[in-house]
Amino acid sequence: MGKLAIVFSGQGAQYSGMGKSLYENFDSAKKLYDFAESYRNGTMAQSFAGTSEELCQTKNTQPCLYLVDLCAALALKENGIIPDGVAGFSLGEIAALAYADVYSYEKGFEIVTQRGIFMQEAAEEHDTAMAAVLKIDSKAVENICEKIRANGEKIYPVNYNSPVQTVVAGTKTAIAAFKDEAKEVSARVIDLAVGAAFHSPFMDGAAEKFNEYLKNITLAAPKIPVYANYTAMPYDGAVIDTLSKQMNNPVRWCDTINRMIADGFTDFIEAGAGKTLCGLIKKISDEVRTYSVEDYDTLTTALEAVNGNA
């Protein structure tokens, strides 16, 4: 085995019941969930029994996902699995930075709660959506977006997920126009379960507010490499600017994983809800190993696999 990474799940992977098994089986998870409930009443009910409509609201999604992301990684830590580096997809980067001790786990929950509020407010200003585009490369997606913007609509490529998956964000009318254009090149377009046009200029106001908010928080240098969505490189100390710019700029996930592989990472554990990142990483490279941890059962399976490949 080369280097081991933990990668933290992003928005869209949420589901009712996430985190409950971790809360019931691990002291670190129970401690963090109990803090979260004292800080933001109702968080556990949303996580463990919330409706899909409730969990799709950005102000709810982000704090709930942060908890399952980080608690899955802490469960791994309790069992002796320590990564050589970390990365997070969109809001997952908040958990990655907490894991790397840039701020405390509790402070990370406060940060992600405020981030969700800022982004929810921005979302309510526009009628927007996001969609994943499959079967064509990112350049083709960019060309379609440029064509639609030339007609006065607002749409942008925002998540560069894999060589054949790019996410677009824009107004709902622009998304509809994109779908029509995509049919002409046999692309597949899938609507995403998110509440706004994240990582696009629609988030400019939220990014500015978040930047000002972060200036009042004490941040340390990461104790392990944290690969940033905005740069696809490890954080170099400019945490506030890099983290706030992430909100209104594309997630360069494909570049990030390729950079990590070039830096010697061979094994990736997805911590948090679902297996979306595992699937994307496998599309980026078939030469690495992936595992996922979201509850007690998947932790057991991942521990056996990781230890077997050590």
Stockholm file with secondary structure:
# STOCKHOLM 1.0

chainA/1-310         MGKLAIVFSGQGAQYSGMGKSLYENFDSAKKLYDFAESYRNGTMAQSFAGTSEELCQTKNTQPCLYLVDLCAALALKENGIIPDGVAGFSLGEIAALAYADVYSYEKGFEIVTQRGIFMQEAAEEHDTAMAAVLKIDSKAVENICEKIRANGEKIYPVNYNSPVQTVVAGTKTAIAAFKDEAKEVSARVIDLAVGAAFHSPFMDGAAEKFNEYLKNITLAAPKIPVYANYTAMPYDGAVIDTLSKQMNNPVRWCDTINRMIADGFTDFIEAGAGKTLCGLIKKISDEVRTYSVEDYDTLTTALEAVNGNA
#=GR chainA/1-310 SS CCEEEEEECCTTCCCTTTTHHHHHHCHHHHHHHHHHHHHSTTHHHHHHHCCHHHHTSHHHHHHHHHHHHHHHHHHHHHTTCCCSEEEESTTHHHHHHHHTTSSCHHHHHHHHHHHHHHHHHHHTTSCEEEEEEESSCHHHHHHHHHHHHHTTCCEEEEEEEETTEEEEEEEHHHHHHHHHHHHHTTCEEEECSCSSCTTSGGGHHHHHHHHHHHTTSCCCCCSSCEECTTTSSBCCSCHHHHHHHGGGSCBCHHHHHHHHHHTTEEEEEEESSSSHHHHHHHHHCSSSEEEEESSHHHHHHHHHHHHHHC
#=GC SS_cons         CCEEEEEECCTTCCCTTTTHHHHHHCHHHHHHHHHHHHHSTTHHHHHHHCCHHHHTSHHHHHHHHHHHHHHHHHHHHHTTCCCSEEEESTTHHHHHHHHTTSSCHHHHHHHHHHHHHHHHHHHTTSCEEEEEEESSCHHHHHHHHHHHHHTTCCEEEEEEEETTEEEEEEEHHHHHHHHHHHHHTTCEEEECSCSSCTTSGGGHHHHHHHHHHHTTSCCCCCSSCEECTTTSSBCCSCHHHHHHHGGGSCBCHHHHHHHHHHTTEEEEEEESSSSHHHHHHHHHCSSSEEEEESSHHHHHHHHHHHHHHC
//
